[in-house]
Amino acid sequence: MRASKLLLTTTIGLLSVGAAAAQSLPVSGETPAQRVARREAMPPPVLQEDEALQAAIGSDARPAADVARDAYRHPFETLTFWGLTPGSTVVEIEPGRGGWWSAILQPYAAATGGTYVAVNRPLEGMGVADGSADMIVVARAFHNWHRSSPQRTGPYLQAFFKALKPGGILAVEQHRAAEGLNADATAPFGYIPESYVIHAAQAAGFVLEGRSELNANPRDDHDHPFGVWTLPPVRTSAARQGVATDRATPLTAAERAEYDAIGESDRMTLRFRKPA
C-alpha cells in the first residue's frame, strides 16, 4: 500500500464486516473486563486495495506525458480521498483537450461496471438523470468560470447538486490563491482562494466533508509573470496575445529553469457531499 501519501485508507470495502460487527456487540451480563477482552480478541477488518484503480493508473494506454504528471497530481491518493468506488457513475466537468483525469476515470468505470460522462456545458445538461451521479469531478475550472463570468459559478454548482444522488460527492481540485485575496484579482492569474470555493459550494447546498493537502506545493508562491500557466505543464514563457496581465518580456533561460523547478501549482483538494 502506498501509505505515505494516503490520507484515507484505500479500500473498496471491508471483508467480513458483518461478522466483525456482530462480535463487537455487547454480551448480556458481561463485565467491563470481559468487554475489553472481547474487543481485543476481535480480528481487525481486512482491507482491500482498489486494484482496478491501480490498473487504470498504471495502464500502458495512458500517454507518457500524463504519467509524468502523476508525481504532482497523485491520482491514486486523490481519487481515494474523494471516495471513488467501483461501479460509480462519475461526471467530469470540462475535462479539456488533454483529458488527464478522463484517461483514468473512463477505463476505471468500464472495468468496474460504472459510468463515465464528460460534460462541457453543465447548464445545457449534465449527461445523467437528476439524482443519479455518485461523483462529480471539477478539476482546475473555478478560475476560468470566475474570470469569464463570476455569475457562472453558482448556477454550475446548483446543476451539480441536482445531478448528484443524495450522499453523492463533489470532488474539487483547484489552483489555490492565498487566503484574504479577492477572487476578482486572482482568477485572471489562474488561482482562487480556497474559502471562495467552499463558500460557493455551501451556498449551493453542499457540505464540506474533507480538505487535503495532497496536492499542495509550498514552492509555488502564486506570483508568476504569465500566471499559473508559467508553471508546468503549460510552461508559458512569453506574453500571449490579448492577455493584459502578462509580462511584456519573455522569460530568460534561467527564469524558465526556475519556474520548471517549482513544479505544478499549489492546489486545494476538497471533498463535498450532497446531504442524504
C-alpha positions in Angstrom: 0.0 0.0 0.0 1.2 3.5 -0.8 0.6 4.7 2.7 3.0 7.6 2.7 0.6 9.7 0.6 -2.8 8.4 1.7 -5.0 10.4 4.0 -7.6 7.7 4.0 -7.1 4.0 3.9 -7.5 2.8 0.3 -10.3 0.4 0.2 -13.1 -0.8 -1.9 -14.7 -2.4 1.1 -14.2 -4.3 4.3 -14.2 -8.1 4.2 -16.2 -9.9 6.9 -17.7 -6.7 8.1 -20.9 -8.3 9.2 -19.1 -10.9 11.4 -16.8 -8.3 12.9 -19.8 -6.1 13.7 -21.6 -9.0 15.4 -18.5 -9.8 17.5 -18.4 -6.2 18.7 -21.9 -6.2 20.1 -22.1 -6.2 23.9 -23.0 -9.5 25.5 -25.7 -9.5 28.2 -24.2 -9.5 31.6 -20.6 -9.1 30.6 -18.2 -7.3 32.9 -16.1 -4.3 31.7 -13.1 -6.6 31.8 -14.9 -9.2 29.6 -15.9 -6.4 27.2 -12.3 -5.3 26.9 -11.1 -8.8 26.4 -13.8 -9.4 23.7 -12.8 -6.4 21.8 -9.1 -7.1 22.0 -9.7 -10.6 20.6 -11.6 -9.3 17.6 -9.6 -9.7 14.3 -9.1 -6.3 12.5 -11.0 -5.9 9.3 -9.2 -7.0 6.2 -8.7 -4.1 3.8 -8.6 -4.4 0.0 -6.8 -2.1 -2.3 -8.7 -0.9 -5.3 -6.8 -3.0 -7.9 -9.0 -1.7 -10.8 -7.9 1.9 -9.9 -4.3 0.9 -9.7 -4.6 -0.8 -13.1 -6.2 2.2 -14.7 -3.5 4.5 -13.4 -0.7 2.0 -14.4 -2.1 1.3 -17.8 0.2 1.5 -20.8 -2.6 3.2 -22.7 -2.1 6.4 -20.7 0.1 8.9 -22.5 3.6 9.2 -21.2 3.2 12.9 -20.6 0.2 12.1 -18.4 2.1 9.6 -16.4 5.0 12.0 -15.8 2.5 14.3 -14.1 1.4 11.7 -11.5 4.2 13.0 -9.2 2.4 16.3 -8.9 -1.3 15.2 -9.2 -1.3 12.0 -7.1 -4.2 10.3 -8.9 -4.4 7.2 -6.8 -4.3 9.1 -3.5 -6.6 11.9 -4.7 -9.3 9.6 -6.0 -9.1 7.6 -2.9 -9.5 10.8 -0.8 -12.5 11.8 -2.9 -14.1 8.4 -2.2 -14.2 6.8 -5.7 -15.7 3.3 -5.6 -16.2 0.6 -8.2 -19.4 0.8 -10.3 -19.8 4.6 -9.7 -21.4 7.0 -12.1 -18.8 9.7 -12.4 -19.4 13.0 -14.2 -16.3 15.0 -15.1 -16.8 18.7 -15.8 -14.8 20.3 -18.6 -12.1 17.6 -18.9 -10.3 19.7 -21.5 -8.4 18.6 -24.6 -5.8 16.6 -22.7 -8.4 14.7 -20.7 -5.9 13.9 -17.9 -8.5 12.6 -15.4 -10.6 11.1 -18.3 -7.8 8.7 -19.2 -8.1 7.2 -15.7 -11.8 7.6 -14.9 -13.1 6.3 -18.2 -11.3 2.9 -18.2 -11.9 2.5 -14.5 -15.6 2.9 -15.0 -15.6 0.4 -17.8 -13.6 -2.1 -15.8 -15.9 -1.9 -12.7 -19.3 -1.6 -14.3 -19.6 2.1 -13.7 -20.4 5.0 -16.0 -18.2 7.9 -17.0 -19.7 11.1 -18.5 -17.8 14.2 -19.7 -19.7 17.4 -19.6 -18.6 20.7 -21.1 -21.7 22.8 -20.8 -23.4 21.9 -17.5 -26.3 24.3 -17.9 -27.3 22.6 -21.2 -27.4 19.2 -19.5 -25.4 17.0 -17.1 -25.5 13.9 -19.2 -27.2 11.9 -16.4 -30.6 11.8 -14.9 -31.2 14.1 -11.9 -30.1 12.5 -8.7 -28.2 9.6 -10.3 -24.5 10.6 -10.2 -22.2 9.2 -7.5 -19.4 11.7 -8.1 -18.8 14.9 -10.0 -15.2 15.9 -10.6 -14.2 19.5 -11.1 -10.5 20.0 -11.8 -8.9 23.4 -12.3 -12.1 25.1 -13.5 -13.2 27.7 -10.9 -10.8 30.3 -12.0 -12.0 30.0 -15.6 -15.6 30.4 -14.6 -14.9 33.4 -12.4 -12.8 35.3 -14.9 -15.2 34.7 -17.8 -18.3 35.5 -15.7 -18.4 35.5 -11.8 -22.1 34.7 -12.0 -21.4 31.3 -13.7 -20.2 29.5 -10.6 -23.4 29.5 -8.6 -25.6 28.0 -11.4 -23.0 25.4 -12.2 -22.8 24.2 -8.6 -26.6 24.1 -8.5 -26.6 21.9 -11.6 -24.1 19.6 -9.9 -26.1 19.4 -6.8 -29.2 18.4 -8.8 -27.4 15.7 -10.7 -25.9 14.1 -7.7 -27.7 11.4 -5.7 -28.3 12.1 -2.0 -24.9 11.3 -0.4 -23.1 11.9 -3.7 -19.7 13.6 -3.8 -18.5 16.8 -5.4 -14.7 16.4 -5.9 -12.7 19.6 -6.4 -9.0 20.2 -7.4 -8.1 23.8 -8.0 -5.1 26.1 -8.2 -5.2 27.9 -4.8 -4.6 31.6 -4.1 -3.6 32.9 -0.7 -6.5 33.5 1.7 -7.7 37.0 2.1 -7.3 37.9 -1.6 -10.2 38.8 -3.8 -11.1 36.2 -6.5 -11.6 39.0 -8.9 -7.9 39.8 -8.6 -6.6 36.2 -8.5 -8.7 34.5 -11.1 -7.0 36.1 -14.1 -3.8 34.5 -12.9 -5.4 31.1 -12.6 -5.8 31.0 -8.8 -8.8 31.1 -6.5 -8.9 31.3 -2.7 -10.0 28.1 -1.0 -12.6 29.9 1.0 -14.2 31.1 -2.2 -14.8 27.6 -3.4 -16.0 26.4 -0.1 -18.5 29.2 0.4 -19.8 28.8 -3.2 -20.3 25.1 -2.8 -22.0 25.5 0.6 -24.3 28.2 -0.9 -25.4 25.5 -3.4 -26.3 23.1 -0.6 -23.1 21.0 -0.3 -21.5 20.1 2.9 -17.7 20.3 3.2 -16.6 16.8 4.2 -12.8 16.8 3.7 -9.8 19.0 2.9 -6.5 17.5 1.8 -3.0 18.9 1.3 -2.1 16.0 -1.1 -1.7 18.4 -3.9 -0.2 21.3 -2.0 3.1 22.8 -3.3 4.8 25.2 -0.9 7.3 26.2 -3.6 4.5 27.9 -5.6 4.2 31.5 -4.3 1.4 32.1 -6.8 3.2 35.1 -8.3 4.3 34.4 -11.9 4.7 36.6 -15.0 2.2 34.6 -17.0 0.0 33.4 -14.2 -0.3 29.8 -13.2 0.4 28.9 -16.9 4.0 29.9 -16.3 4.5 26.6 -14.4 4.5 23.1 -15.9 2.7 21.6 -17.7 1.8 24.6 -19.8 5.1 26.4 -19.4 4.2 29.7 -21.0 7.4 31.7 -21.4 6.3 34.8 -23.4 3.4 37.2 -23.4 0.2 35.9 -25.0 -1.7 38.0 -27.5 -4.6 39.9 -25.8 -3.6 38.9 -22.2 -3.2 42.2 -20.4 -1.8 40.6 -17.2 1.2 39.0 -19.0 4.7 40.4 -18.6 5.9 42.1 -21.7 9.3 40.4 -21.8 9.8 36.7 -22.2 11.5 34.5 -19.6 15.2 34.1 -19.7 16.7 30.6 -19.7 17.5 30.9 -16.1 13.9 32.0 -15.2 12.5 29.2 -17.3 14.6 26.7 -15.3 13.5 28.4 -12.0 9.8 28.0 -12.8 10.2 24.4 -14.0 11.9 23.6 -10.7 8.8 24.7 -8.8 6.7 22.0 -10.5 3.0 22.2 -10.9 0.8 24.6 -8.9 -0.2 24.7 -5.3 -3.7 23.2 -5.3 -6.6 22.7 -2.9 -8.2 19.2 -2.9 -11.7 19.2 -1.4 -14.5 16.7 -0.9 -18.1 17.9 -0.6 -21.1 15.8 -0.1 -24.8 16.3 -1.1 -26.7 15.7 2.2 -28.5 12.4 2.2 
